[in-house]
């Protein structure tokens, strides 16, 4: 009995590791960075759109002529359609971050389909016509979500640089962590939309300036994927 318990606990631990992994899933294609020698990096923003952050982020990107990828939440698009249209009109890439932002593990296939497809439909109302990539809320995925995405030939996008998810780092820490961790082909995850994310909004301009000074060029995630070896 004890050995069965150990096996069960080990299996559960393994599944939790898979659910959290940024580099592995059971089905389909997952990308957390691209193997390239070219100094290119994809800047991504999760959540929103939200009045607290959308125009501030767009203004900083525009002032430096930097494209980005916004993984938007369906319920936020529904609440602020004008802001979502502003992101699309500015020429940025828009990805799907689910409708509800709930963790997508231990869920049914039909629930996954509803979450993804409802948000896809809302993204199309913004005027965005490019490929819609998907990023799991909180990076969580296990069976139903990867299987659905694989069956629809969709790519799961995670990240390899994440300077502002843990704790409440200040702007200087976010800037330093990002610049230190970026390497050619990186995908950077930032959270800049909601009111509490002011440190990330303050760090954004200095991050862009520092990486440009180091010779990096910014691309969308789709452009980064096209550069894969």
C-alpha contacts under 8 A as a table, 3 or more apart, distances in Angstrom:
res1	aa1	res2	aa2	distance
1	X	4	X	5.16
1	X	5	X	6.33
2	X	5	X	5.09
2	X	6	X	6.30
3	X	6	X	5.03
3	X	7	X	6.22
4	X	7	X	5.07
4	X	8	X	6.09
5	X	8	X	5.02
5	X	9	X	6.07
6	X	9	X	5.14
6	X	10	X	6.03
7	X	10	X	5.05
7	X	11	X	6.09
8	X	11	X	5.08
8	X	12	X	6.17
9	X	12	X	5.06
9	X	13	X	6.09
10	X	13	X	5.08
10	X	14	X	6.17
11	X	14	X	5.09
11	X	15	X	6.29
12	X	15	X	5.16
12	X	16	X	6.28
13	X	16	X	5.10
13	X	17	X	6.28
14	X	17	X	5.04
14	X	18	X	6.30
15	X	18	X	5.02
15	X	19	X	6.08
15	X	142	X	7.51
16	X	19	X	4.98
16	X	20	X	6.28
17	X	20	X	5.21
17	X	21	X	5.90
18	X	21	X	5.00
18	X	24	X	6.65
18	X	25	X	6.45
18	X	141	X	7.71
18	X	142	X	6.68
19	X	25	X	7.63
19	X	105	X	7.39
19	X	139	X	7.82
19	X	140	X	5.18
19	X	141	X	4.84
19	X	142	X	4.98
20	X	139	X	6.35
20	X	140	X	5.51
20	X	141	X	7.14
21	X	24	X	5.68
21	X	25	X	7.39
21	X	139	X	7.82
21	X	140	X	7.97
22	X	32	X	6.19
22	X	139	X	7.18
22	X	158	X	5.72
22	X	159	X	6.66
22	X	160	X	7.57
23	X	30	X	6.65
23	X	31	X	6.76
23	X	32	X	6.09
23	X	158	X	7.74
24	X	30	X	6.64
25	X	28	X	7.37
25	X	29	X	7.91
25	X	30	X	6.85
25	X	141	X	7.40
25	X	142	X	6.80
25	X	146	X	6.87
26	X	142	X	7.09
26	X	143	X	6.83
26	X	146	X	6.88
26	X	147	X	7.89
27	X	143	X	7.67
27	X	146	X	5.22
27	X	147	X	5.48
27	X	150	X	6.13
28	X	146	X	6.15
28	X	147	X	6.92
28	X	149	X	6.85
28	X	150	X	4.32
28	X	151	X	7.89
28	X	153	X	7.61
28	X	154	X	7.73
28	X	155	X	7.24
28	X	156	X	7.94
29	X	150	X	7.02
29	X	154	X	7.47
29	X	155	X	5.27
29	X	156	X	6.15
30	X	155	X	5.96
30	X	156	X	4.61
30	X	157	X	5.89
30	X	158	X	7.29
31	X	34	X	7.27
31	X	155	X	7.39
31	X	156	X	6.32
31	X	157	X	5.12
31	X	158	X	6.10
31	X	159	X	7.55
32	X	157	X	5.98
32	X	158	X	4.58
32	X	159	X	4.24
32	X	160	X	5.65
32	X	186	X	7.66
32	X	187	X	6.45
33	X	158	X	7.93
33	X	159	X	6.29
33	X	160	X	6.23
33	X	185	X	5.54
33	X	186	X	4.92
33	X	187	X	5.44
34	X	184	X	7.85
34	X	185	X	4.57
34	X	186	X	6.57
34	X	224	X	6.91
34	X	225	X	6.70
34	X	227	X	7.60
34	X	228	X	5.79
35	X	184	X	7.55
35	X	185	X	5.91
35	X	228	X	6.17
35	X	229	X	6.56
36	X	39	X	7.83
36	X	184	X	6.11
36	X	185	X	5.69
36	X	227	X	7.26
36	X	228	X	6.53
36	X	229	X	6.57
37	X	184	X	5.96
37	X	185	X	7.67
38	X	184	X	5.85
38	X	185	X	7.31
39	X	183	X	7.31
39	X	184	X	4.54
39	X	185	X	6.91
39	X	215	X	6.68
39	X	216	X	4.88
39	X	217	X	6.28
40	X	184	X	5.46
40	X	185	X	5.57
40	X	186	X	7.46
40	X	216	X	5.41
40	X	217	X	4.76
40	X	218	X	5.73
40	X	219	X	6.68
40	X	224	X	7.46
41	X	182	X	7.66
41	X	183	X	7.63
41	X	184	X	6.32
41	X	185	X	5.27
41	X	186	X	5.05
41	X	187	X	6.08
41	X	188	X	7.52
41	X	216	X	6.80
41	X	217	X	6.36
41	X	218	X	5.15
41	X	219	X	6.11
41	X	224	X	7.30
42	X	68	X	6.72
42	X	69	X	7.48
42	X	185	X	7.44
42	X	186	X	6.35
42	X	187	X	4.85
42	X	188	X	6.22
42	X	218	X	5.76
42	X	219	X	5.12
42	X	220	X	5.33
42	X	221	X	5.48
42	X	224	X	6.61
43	X	67	X	7.77
43	X	68	X	5.18
43	X	69	X	6.35
43	X	187	X	6.14
43	X	188	X	5.04
43	X	189	X	6.74
43	X	190	X	7.73
43	X	218	X	6.99
43	X	219	X	7.37
43	X	220	X	7.02
43	X	221	X	7.76
44	X	68	X	5.79
44	X	69	X	4.70
44	X	70	X	5.70
44	X	71	X	7.18
44	X	187	X	7.04
44	X	188	X	5.79
44	X	189	X	5.16
44	X	190	X	6.15
44	X	221	X	7.84
45	X	68	X	7.69
45	X	69	X	6.39
45	X	70	X	4.83
45	X	71	X	6.01
45	X	189	X	5.96
45	X	190	X	4.92
45	X	191	X	5.63
45	X	192	X	6.81
45	X	193	X	7.99
46	X	70	X	6.16
46	X	71	X	4.89
46	X	72	X	6.25
46	X	97	X	7.31
46	X	189	X	7.10
46	X	190	X	6.46
46	X	191	X	5.50
46	X	192	X	7.69
46	X	193	X	7.76
47	X	70	X	7.76
47	X	71	X	6.18
47	X	72	X	4.97
47	X	73	X	5.43
47	X	76	X	7.81
47	X	97	X	7.08
47	X	191	X	7.06
47	X	193	X	6.50
48	X	54	X	7.73
48	X	72	X	5.41
48	X	73	X	5.80
48	X	76	X	5.35
48	X	77	X	7.06
48	X	193	X	5.64
48	X	194	X	7.22
49	X	53	X	7.61
49	X	54	X	5.97
49	X	72	X	6.42
49	X	73	X	7.45
49	X	76	X	5.68
49	X	77	X	6.13
49	X	80	X	6.57
49	X	83	X	6.04
49	X	84	X	5.98
49	X	193	X	6.47
50	X	53	X	5.85
50	X	54	X	5.79
50	X	76	X	6.93
50	X	80	X	6.90
50	X	83	X	7.26
50	X	193	X	5.58
50	X	194	X	6.10
51	X	54	X	5.83
51	X	55	X	7.34
51	X	80	X	7.94
51	X	83	X	7.48
51	X	193	X	7.63
51	X	194	X	7.72
52	X	55	X	7.88
52	X	56	X	7.81
52	X	193	X	6.12
52	X	194	X	5.52
52	X	195	X	5.19
53	X	56	X	5.36
53	X	57	X	6.03
53	X	192	X	5.89
53	X	193	X	4.11
53	X	194	X	5.93
53	X	195	X	7.05
53	X	197	X	7.90
53	X	198	X	7.98
53	X	201	X	7.39
54	X	57	X	5.39
54	X	58	X	6.16
54	X	83	X	6.77
54	X	87	X	7.84
54	X	192	X	7.99
54	X	193	X	6.00
55	X	58	X	4.94
55	X	59	X	5.88
55	X	83	X	7.92
56	X	59	X	5.19
56	X	60	X	6.33
56	X	201	X	7.22
57	X	60	X	5.21
57	X	61	X	6.21
57	X	192	X	7.30
57	X	201	X	6.64
57	X	204	X	7.84
58	X	61	X	5.15
58	X	62	X	5.96
58	X	87	X	7.25
58	X	90	X	7.66
59	X	62	X	5.08
59	X	63	X	6.08
60	X	63	X	5.26
60	X	64	X	6.62
60	X	204	X	7.34
60	X	205	X	6.14
61	X	64	X	5.41
61	X	65	X	5.85
61	X	66	X	5.02
61	X	67	X	6.87
61	X	68	X	7.88
61	X	205	X	7.88
62	X	65	X	4.82
62	X	66	X	6.37
63	X	66	X	7.99
64	X	208	X	7.76
66	X	218	X	6.09
66	X	219	X	7.68
67	X	91	X	7.45
67	X	92	X	5.69
67	X	93	X	7.77
67	X	218	X	6.45
67	X	219	X	5.95
67	X	220	X	6.12
68	X	92	X	5.55
68	X	93	X	6.30
68	X	218	X	7.61
68	X	219	X	6.72
68	X	220	X	5.29
68	X	221	X	7.82
69	X	92	X	6.02
69	X	93	X	4.55
69	X	94	X	5.64
69	X	95	X	6.80
69	X	220	X	5.57
69	X	221	X	6.39
70	X	92	X	7.34
70	X	93	X	6.20
70	X	94	X	4.86
70	X	95	X	5.81
71	X	94	X	5.86
71	X	95	X	4.27
71	X	96	X	5.23
71	X	97	X	5.16
71	X	134	X	7.46
71	X	135	X	6.83
72	X	76	X	7.35
72	X	77	X	7.08
72	X	94	X	6.93
72	X	95	X	6.20
72	X	96	X	5.64
72	X	97	X	5.25
72	X	98	X	7.66
73	X	76	X	5.34
73	X	77	X	6.35
73	X	96	X	6.76
73	X	97	X	5.04
73	X	98	X	5.54
73	X	99	X	5.25
73	X	100	X	6.79
73	X	101	X	6.53
73	X	119	X	7.13
74	X	77	X	5.07
74	X	78	X	6.22
74	X	96	X	7.75
74	X	97	X	7.37
74	X	98	X	6.07
74	X	99	X	3.87
74	X	100	X	6.69
74	X	118	X	7.11
74	X	119	X	4.61
74	X	122	X	6.60
74	X	123	X	7.84
75	X	78	X	5.05
75	X	79	X	6.21
75	X	99	X	5.39
75	X	100	X	6.14
75	X	119	X	7.99
76	X	79	X	4.92
76	X	80	X	5.96
76	X	81	X	7.93
77	X	80	X	5.12
77	X	81	X	5.06
77	X	83	X	7.69
77	X	84	X	5.93
77	X	122	X	6.75
77	X	123	X	7.59
78	X	81	X	5.65
78	X	122	X	7.12
80	X	83	X	5.53
80	X	84	X	6.65
81	X	84	X	5.09
81	X	85	X	6.19
81	X	126	X	7.15
82	X	85	X	5.08
82	X	86	X	6.25
83	X	86	X	4.95
83	X	87	X	6.47
84	X	87	X	5.21
84	X	88	X	6.49
84	X	123	X	7.84
84	X	126	X	5.97
85	X	88	X	5.08
85	X	89	X	5.96
85	X	125	X	7.92
85	X	126	X	4.42
85	X	127	X	6.72
86	X	89	X	4.98
86	X	90	X	6.12
87	X	90	X	5.26
87	X	91	X	6.87
87	X	92	X	6.09
87	X	94	X	7.92
88	X	91	X	5.32
88	X	92	X	5.68
88	X	93	X	7.10
88	X	94	X	7.16
88	X	126	X	6.24
88	X	127	X	6.38
88	X	128	X	5.46
89	X	92	X	7.59
89	X	127	X	7.56
89	X	128	X	7.98
92	X	220	X	7.68
93	X	128	X	7.74
93	X	130	X	7.24
93	X	220	X	6.44
93	X	221	X	7.89
94	X	123	X	7.32
94	X	128	X	7.12
94	X	130	X	7.91
94	X	132	X	6.55
94	X	133	X	7.78
95	X	132	X	5.01
95	X	133	X	4.87
95	X	134	X	5.69
95	X	135	X	7.34
96	X	116	X	7.06
96	X	119	X	6.41
96	X	120	X	6.61
96	X	123	X	7.78
96	X	132	X	6.41
96	X	133	X	6.11
96	X	134	X	4.73
96	X	135	X	6.31
97	X	101	X	6.81
97	X	116	X	7.99
97	X	119	X	7.88
97	X	134	X	6.08
97	X	135	X	5.22
97	X	136	X	5.95
97	X	137	X	6.02
98	X	101	X	5.59
98	X	102	X	7.85
98	X	115	X	5.28
98	X	116	X	5.42
98	X	119	X	6.13
98	X	134	X	7.98
98	X	135	X	7.87
98	X	136	X	7.06
98	X	137	X	6.89
99	X	115	X	5.01
99	X	116	X	6.78
99	X	118	X	6.74
99	X	119	X	5.41
100	X	115	X	7.08
101	X	137	X	5.30
102	X	137	X	6.40
103	X	136	X	7.67
103	X	137	X	5.80
103	X	138	X	6.60
103	X	140	X	5.96
103	X	141	X	7.79
104	X	107	X	6.15
104	X	112	X	7.40
104	X	136	X	7.03
104	X	137	X	7.10
104	X	140	X	5.98
104	X	141	X	5.69
104	X	142	X	7.67
104	X	145	X	6.71
105	X	140	X	6.52
105	X	141	X	5.51
105	X	142	X	5.65
105	X	143	X	7.29
105	X	144	X	7.41
105	X	145	X	7.67
106	X	142	X	7.74
106	X	143	X	7.98
106	X	144	X	7.82
107	X	111	X	6.64
107	X	112	X	7.13
107	X	144	X	6.64
108	X	111	X	5.26
108	X	112	X	6.42
108	X	144	X	6.28
109	X	112	X	5.14
109	X	113	X	6.22
109	X	144	X	5.26
109	X	145	X	7.16
109	X	148	X	6.97
110	X	113	X	5.03
110	X	114	X	6.22
111	X	114	X	5.15
111	X	115	X	6.22
112	X	115	X	5.15
112	X	116	X	6.16
112	X	144	X	6.98
112	X	145	X	6.07
112	X	148	X	7.39
113	X	116	X	5.30
113	X	117	X	5.80
113	X	148	X	7.18
114	X	117	X	5.35
114	X	118	X	5.76
115	X	118	X	5.64
115	X	119	X	6.40
116	X	119	X	5.39
116	X	120	X	6.15
117	X	120	X	4.91
117	X	121	X	6.18
118	X	121	X	5.26
118	X	122	X	6.45
119	X	122	X	5.02
119	X	123	X	6.12
120	X	123	X	5.09
120	X	124	X	6.37
120	X	132	X	7.35
121	X	124	X	5.24
121	X	125	X	6.67
122	X	125	X	5.17
122	X	126	X	7.05
123	X	126	X	5.49
123	X	127	X	7.53
123	X	128	X	6.60
124	X	127	X	5.62
124	X	128	X	5.57
124	X	129	X	6.63
125	X	128	X	7.42
131	X	222	X	7.71
133	X	154	X	6.62
133	X	155	X	5.91
133	X	156	X	6.81
133	X	157	X	6.99
134	X	154	X	7.26
134	X	155	X	6.38
134	X	156	X	5.26
134	X	157	X	6.00
135	X	139	X	6.93
135	X	156	X	5.71
135	X	157	X	5.06
135	X	158	X	6.20
136	X	139	X	4.79
136	X	140	X	5.73
136	X	141	X	6.57
136	X	156	X	7.46
136	X	157	X	7.86
136	X	158	X	7.80
137	X	140	X	6.18
139	X	158	X	6.67
141	X	144	X	7.83
141	X	145	X	6.10
141	X	146	X	6.75
142	X	145	X	6.65
142	X	146	X	6.73
143	X	146	X	5.83
143	X	147	X	6.09
144	X	147	X	5.28
144	X	148	X	6.14
145	X	148	X	5.19
145	X	149	X	6.21
146	X	149	X	5.08
146	X	150	X	5.92
146	X	156	X	7.66
147	X	150	X	5.16
147	X	151	X	6.15
148	X	151	X	5.22
148	X	152	X	6.44
149	X	152	X	5.16
149	X	153	X	6.08
149	X	154	X	4.84
149	X	155	X	6.86
149	X	156	X	7.48
150	X	153	X	4.95
150	X	154	X	5.81
150	X	155	X	7.51
151	X	154	X	7.68
158	X	187	X	7.66
159	X	162	X	7.11
159	X	186	X	7.35
159	X	187	X	4.90
159	X	188	X	5.95
159	X	189	X	6.18
160	X	186	X	6.20
160	X	187	X	5.77
160	X	188	X	6.49
160	X	189	X	7.88
161	X	178	X	6.63
161	X	181	X	6.28
161	X	182	X	6.55
161	X	186	X	6.96
161	X	187	X	6.31
161	X	188	X	4.71
161	X	189	X	6.13
162	X	165	X	6.41
162	X	178	X	7.40
162	X	188	X	6.14
162	X	189	X	5.08
162	X	190	X	6.70
163	X	166	X	7.60
163	X	173	X	7.91
163	X	174	X	5.27
163	X	175	X	7.94
163	X	177	X	5.74
163	X	178	X	5.83
163	X	189	X	7.39
163	X	190	X	7.09
164	X	167	X	7.39
164	X	168	X	7.05
164	X	169	X	6.24
164	X	174	X	6.10
164	X	190	X	6.42
164	X	191	X	6.86
164	X	200	X	7.15
165	X	168	X	7.76
165	X	190	X	7.83
165	X	191	X	7.48
166	X	169	X	7.66
169	X	173	X	5.87
169	X	174	X	6.32
169	X	199	X	7.43
170	X	173	X	5.40
170	X	174	X	6.34
170	X	199	X	5.43
170	X	200	X	7.71
171	X	174	X	5.12
171	X	175	X	6.15
171	X	199	X	4.51
171	X	200	X	5.89
171	X	201	X	7.95
171	X	202	X	5.93
171	X	203	X	4.73
172	X	175	X	5.13
172	X	176	X	6.10
172	X	203	X	6.66
173	X	176	X	5.12
173	X	177	X	5.94
174	X	177	X	5.30
174	X	178	X	6.07
174	X	199	X	7.83
174	X	200	X	6.79
174	X	203	X	6.37
175	X	178	X	5.35
175	X	179	X	6.20
175	X	203	X	5.49
175	X	204	X	7.43
175	X	206	X	6.72
175	X	207	X	5.30
176	X	179	X	5.37
176	X	180	X	6.04
177	X	180	X	5.24
177	X	181	X	6.08
178	X	181	X	5.34
178	X	182	X	6.03
178	X	188	X	7.67
178	X	207	X	7.08
179	X	182	X	5.62
179	X	207	X	6.63
179	X	210	X	6.99
179	X	211	X	6.43
182	X	186	X	5.82
182	X	188	X	7.60
183	X	186	X	5.58
184	X	216	X	7.90
185	X	224	X	6.98
187	X	221	X	7.53
190	X	200	X	7.22
191	X	194	X	7.81
191	X	197	X	6.61
191	X	200	X	6.74
192	X	197	X	5.12
192	X	198	X	6.92
192	X	200	X	5.47
192	X	201	X	5.56
193	X	197	X	6.49
194	X	197	X	5.54
194	X	198	X	7.94
195	X	198	X	6.41
196	X	199	X	7.94
197	X	200	X	5.49
197	X	201	X	6.60
198	X	201	X	4.99
198	X	202	X	6.17
199	X	202	X	5.09
199	X	203	X	6.13
200	X	203	X	4.98
200	X	204	X	6.11
201	X	204	X	5.31
201	X	205	X	7.80
202	X	205	X	6.82
202	X	206	X	7.88
203	X	206	X	5.59
203	X	207	X	6.08
204	X	207	X	5.14
204	X	208	X	6.26
205	X	208	X	5.23
205	X	209	X	6.20
206	X	209	X	5.03
206	X	210	X	5.96
207	X	210	X	5.22
207	X	211	X	6.15
208	X	211	X	5.37
208	X	212	X	6.11
209	X	212	X	5.20
209	X	213	X	6.17
210	X	213	X	5.08
210	X	214	X	6.41
211	X	214	X	4.99
211	X	215	X	6.52
211	X	216	X	5.47
212	X	215	X	5.06
212	X	216	X	4.96
212	X	217	X	6.56
213	X	216	X	7.35
219	X	223	X	5.86
219	X	224	X	6.24
220	X	223	X	5.14
220	X	224	X	6.19
221	X	224	X	4.90
221	X	225	X	6.12
222	X	225	X	5.12
222	X	226	X	6.31
223	X	226	X	5.08
223	X	227	X	6.61
224	X	227	X	5.21
224	X	228	X	7.03
225	X	228	X	5.48
